[in-house]
Amino acid sequence: MSALEQWKKRVETHHAQSIGARDRCAATEDFWRPYASHFRADPRRTGDPEADCLARQVRSEQTLIDVGGGAGRLALPLALRCRHVTVVEPSESMQSELREGANEAGIDNLTMVDSNWEDAELDPADVVLCAHVMYGVVNVDSFIRKLEAHAMEQVLMLMFMEYPQSGLSPLWRVVHGVDRVELPALPELLEVLLEIEVYPNVEMVEARGPQVFESYDAAVEQLRRRLYVNPDTEQDRRLQVAARELLVEEPGGVSMRGARPRRLGVISWRPG
């Protein structure tokens, strides 16, 4: 089986598991609504390895497209460093956070496109950025080719070495009774890129620490959402039992026992 076929099968199986669980749960229509505010960050912050690495990749005269740019965690600091940023984002809650963040920071060289990438219609830019989006893309070949077609100078991707929610896989088995099929990540993406004859540069940046929840109750609430669990159900009872064992106090909050820092890669290449 080719790298493309393996990628597609893995993503489709993961999505099927999520859909089956979501159908049994009172999930919100906009999946990102409960999390959108967490994707806000001060666009003038310093010491952020991701933002600092990307800042070195762009020039003041360039334009940039941020594919799946969310609430602007990267788009807004980049807008301070280049001529114009276009954010392609389908989530209404993420768009709202992005709009508020841009207004608060006085950033006006930014445009939003309300669409997923596959359906987006927009002009090319000098640089196309796609950060932490690829994990769940089924038709990865056509997605990448569209990134290339819209990048006049460079394609940039950010991706963790492991699927960001891989730490929840043990809880998935506890709650749903089956092993979680995890989405592909950076190693699998590199196999795909080589298979379609894209030969990128890869820069590893400082690892991001494990996710820390502000409290035990906040952690359980997020776990319910991520695992598609309704309160006061048998699945919730199993989740609560496991959470008492796996959640541990950390400086500043609560995290999963044994959670490791997340290693991050910046992938770049020049189209054509």
Disulfide bonds with the S-S distance in Angstrom:
none
